[in-house]
Amino acid sequence: MSIRKFISLLFLVIFNIFILKSQVLRRESLDLTKRKVPYFELEDVNYGKIKQTDLIGKVVVLNFWGPNCSPCVEEIPELNKVVRKFKSQNVRFIGICPFNQWGKTMDKYKEFKEWLQKNEFLYTVCPVEDNKFWVETFKAKIAPTHLIIDDSGYIVYKYSGKISANDLSIAISKVLINNNIK
């Protein structure tokens, strides 16, 4: 084997190891440590109030995202598939987005609503002032990050990065089965 072929082969092996390692590291971002969800209150783009205590008894999927985050926007069709799949079950889907990514208008949700009219997102969208809410309250350091909260108010699943409809559906199904929720 020539040195050139050997170096090429070595490069391919190292590159594949790097790709595999990045996939494994991404999977390691899966956090299954069960911990109580901190208390929170949110307001959706239609001015509806959401309190953490009102969500007890439901499985809750939180998605920390941003409209300027390409992986976040790319995964929205996948997330919509999951919402449709679990529509008849006791699951609530909430997308949390920092308000500082939008301009300030008289109606602070105007730009959110306009964006949502052009980009169907079936989650209940709740803007927050900035991403401090993510980091300080939920320890979500990157977007997108997905959390699943069980019916007792415990975070049972945390995934950082873009997720497929299949992976998210499997995680939700496991939580529903573990909580005997229909």
For each residue, the residues with C-beta under 8 A, 3 or more apart:
1: 5 6 9
2: 5 6
3: 6 7
4: 7 8
5: 1 2 8 9
6: 1 2 3 9 10
7: 3 4 10 11
8: 4 5 11 12
9: 1 5 6 12 13
10: 6 7 13 14
11: 7 8 14 15
12: 8 9 15 16
13: 9 10 16 17
14: 10 11 17 18
15: 11 12 18 19
16: 12 13 19 20
17: 13 14 20 21
18: 14 15 21 22
19: 15 16 22 23
20: 16 17 23 24
21: 17 18 24 25
22: 18 19 25 26
23: 19 20 26 27
24: 20 21 27 28
25: 21 22 28 29
26: 22 23 29 160 161
27: 23 24 30
28: 24 25
29: 25 26 158 159 160 161
30: 27 157 158 159
31: 157 158 159
32: 156 157 158
33: 155 158
34: 150 154 155 156
35: 154 155
36: 153 154 155
37: 40 52 147 149 153 154 155
38: 52 137 138
39: 52 53
40: 37 51 52 133 137
41: 49 50 51 52
42: 49 50 94 96 126 128
43: 47 48 49 50 126 127
44: 47 48 50 124 125 126
45: 109 112 113 116 125 126 127
46: 109
47: 43 44 109
48: 43 44 124
49: 41 42 43
50: 41 42 43 44 54 55 94 124 126
51: 40 41 54 55
52: 37 38 39 40 41 55 56 153
53: 39 56
54: 50 51
55: 50 51 52 58 60 92 149 153
56: 52 53 151 152 153
57: 90 151
58: 55 90 91 92 151
59: 89 90 91 92 148 149 150 151 172 175 176 179 181
60: 55 91 92 93 94 147 148 149
61: 82 91 92 93 94 123 146 147 148 149 168 172
62: 94 95 96 138 146 147 148 149
63: 79 93 94 95 96 123 144 145 146
64: 96 97 131 134 138 140 143 144 145 146 147
65: 69 72 73 95 96 97 143 144
66: 69 72 97 98 101 143
67: 72 73 97 101 102 115 119
68: 101
69: 65 66 72 73 143 144
70: 73 74
71: 74 75 143 144 161 162
72: 65 66 67 69 75 76 143 144 162
73: 65 67 69 70 76 119
74: 70 71 162
75: 71 72 78 79 144 162 163
76: 72 73 79 80 119 120 121
77: 80 81
78: 75 81 82 163 164 165 168
79: 63 75 76 82 83 93 95 121 122 123 165 168
80: 76 77 83 84 120 121 122
81: 77 78 84 85 165 169
82: 61 78 79 85 86 93 165 168 169 172
83: 79 80 86 87 93 122 123
84: 80 81 87 122
85: 81 82 165 169
86: 82 83 89 91 93 169 172
87: 83 84
88:
89: 59 86 176 181 182
90: 57 58 59 151 176 181 182
91: 58 59 60 61 86 172 176
92: 55 58 59 60 61 124
93: 60 61 63 79 82 83 86 122 123 124
94: 42 50 60 61 62 63 123 124 126
95: 62 63 65 79 121 123 124 125 126
96: 42 62 63 64 65 126 127 128 133 134
97: 64 65 66 67 101 112 125 126 127 128
98: 66 101 127 128 129 130 131 133 134
99: 102 108 127 128 129 130
100: 129 130 131
101: 66 67 68 97 98
102: 67 99 111 112 127
103: 111
104: 108
105: 108 110 111
106: 110
107: 110
108: 99 104 105 127
109: 45 46 47 112 113 127
110: 105 106 107 113 114
111: 102 103 105 114 115
112: 45 97 102 109 115 116 125 127
113: 45 109 110 116 117
114: 110 111 117 118
115: 67 111 112 118 119
116: 45 112 113 119 120 121 125
117: 113 114
118: 114 115
119: 67 73 76 115 116
120: 76 80 116
121: 76 79 80 95 116 125
122: 79 80 83 84 93
123: 61 63 79 83 93 94 95
124: 44 48 50 92 93 94 95
125: 44 45 95 97 112 116 121
126: 42 43 44 45 50 94 95 96 97
127: 43 45 96 97 98 99 102 108 109 112
128: 42 96 97 98 99 131 133 134
129: 98 99 100 132 133
130: 98 99 100 133
131: 64 98 100 128 134 135 143
132: 129 135 136
133: 40 96 98 128 129 130 136 137 138
134: 64 96 98 128 131 137 138 140 141 143 145
135: 131 132 138 139 140 141
136: 132 133
137: 38 40 133 134
138: 38 62 64 133 134 135 145 147 155
139: 135
140: 64 134 135 143 145 147 158 160
141: 134 135 145 160
142: 145 160 161
143: 64 65 66 69 71 72 131 134 140
144: 63 64 65 69 71 72 75 160 161 162 163
145: 63 64 134 138 140 141 142 158 159 160 161
146: 61 62 63 64 157 158 159 160 163 168
147: 37 60 61 62 64 138 140 155 157 158
148: 59 60 61 62 155 156 157 158 171 172 175
149: 37 55 59 60 61 62 153 154 155 156
150: 34 59 153 154 156 175 178 179
151: 56 57 58 59 90 179 181
152: 56 179
153: 36 37 52 55 56 149 150
154: 34 35 36 37 149 150
155: 33 34 35 36 37 138 147 148 149 158
156: 32 34 148 149 150 175 178
157: 30 31 32 146 147 148 171 175
158: 29 30 31 32 33 140 145 146 147 148 155
159: 29 30 31 145 146 163 167 168 171
160: 26 29 140 141 142 144 145 146
161: 26 29 71 142 144 145
162: 71 72 74 75 144
163: 75 78 144 146 159 167 168
164: 78 167 168
165: 78 79 81 82 85 168 169
166: 169 170
167: 159 163 164 170 171
168: 61 78 79 82 146 159 163 164 165 171 172
169: 81 82 85 86 165 166 172 173
170: 166 167 173 174
171: 148 157 159 167 168 174 175
172: 59 61 82 86 91 148 168 169 175 176
173: 169 170 176 177
174: 170 171 177 178
175: 59 148 150 156 157 171 172 178 179 181
176: 59 89 90 91 172 173 179 181 182
177: 173 174 180
178: 150 156 174 175
179: 59 150 151 152 175 176
180: 177
181: 59 89 90 151 175 176
182: 89 90 176
